[in-house]
Amino acid sequence: MRNREEIIPIILAAGSSRALPFPKALARFGKKTALDIAVENCSFSRRILVVLGADAQRVLPAVPKSSEVVINRRWREGQLSSLQAALKRIDPDAAFLLYPVDHGLITRKIVAQLVRAFRARSASEEIVMPRRRDADGHPVIVSAAVRPEFLEAGTAREVIYRAPERIRVLNVRTSSILEDFDTMESYEQCLRKFKTRR
């Protein structure tokens, strides 16, 4: 049955963290890094890929043992190049979950809800994404059928929104699907929310 296709999480952590004094993957949230949180949230899968690039040497020692590292030497070309590097490492018939590492407030519960929605999708639905009010967020699950499009596209976004009718939306109450960080200000904002949640 097609809905049982395996889902491989791809954690995107290859981009440059120029406006931060540390790589995004190593941003602390309590006792864990953003990368620890992402890997733990994806523990439903037997395989988790972590794509590194800009700060690979600094991040490598901190990558959880339960995941596999993909080095994207073309990281300067943007996020899509990281996704393409990871796709070369997974079975062509596997679905994949796209998870940017700088979404430190995402929880395991949200990931589990997305996986359930993907399993329950109709035959015409190939992409599952979370939405809060009118804003789409992360992570996103994509079926194997869409994979070839990512290998030829200019951006991942272009593929995701190419055919809106193939998207299954999961409406969520939490804004964590939208909250990423790329400056100290936005990181501190995420950190404050993380602390109040505990």
HELIX and SHEET records of a PDB file:
HELIX    1   1 ARG A    2  ARG A    4  5                                   3    
HELIX    2   2 LYS A   24  LEU A   26  5                                   3    
HELIX    3   3 ALA A   34  ASN A   41  1                                   8    
HELIX    4   4 ALA A   56  VAL A   59  1                                   4    
HELIX    5   5 LEU A   60  ALA A   62  5                                   3    
HELIX    6   6 TRP A   75  GLU A   77  5                                   3    
HELIX    7   7 GLN A   79  LEU A   87  1                                   9    
HELIX    8   8 ARG A  108  ARG A  119  1                                  12    
HELIX    9   9 ALA A  144  VAL A  146  5                                   3    
HELIX   10  10 ARG A  147  PHE A  150  1                                   4    
HELIX   11  11 ALA A  156  ILE A  160  1                                   5    
HELIX   12  12 PRO A  164  ARG A  166  5                                   3    
HELIX   13  13 SER A  175  ILE A  177  5                                   3    
HELIX   14  14 MET A  184  ARG A  197  1                                  14    
SHEET    1   A 7 GLU A  68  ILE A  71  0                                        
SHEET    2   A 7 LEU A  49  LEU A  52  1                                        
SHEET    3   A 7 ILE A   7  ALA A  13  1                                        
SHEET    4   A 7 ALA A  95  PRO A 100  1                                        
SHEET    5   A 7 VAL A 140  VAL A 142 -1                                        
SHEET    6   A 7 ILE A 127  ARG A 132 -1                                        
SHEET    7   A 7 ALA A 135  ASP A 136 -1                                        
SHEET    1   B 7 GLU A  68  ILE A  71  0                                        
SHEET    2   B 7 LEU A  49  LEU A  52  1                                        
SHEET    3   B 7 ILE A   7  ALA A  13  1                                        
SHEET    4   B 7 ALA A  95  PRO A 100  1                                        
SHEET    5   B 7 VAL A 140  VAL A 142 -1                                        
SHEET    6   B 7 ILE A 127  ARG A 132 -1                                        
SHEET    7   B 7 ILE A 167  ASN A 171  1                                        
SHEET    1   C 2 ARG A  28  PHE A  29  0                                        
SHEET    2   C 2 LYS A  32  THR A  33 -1                                        
END                                                                             
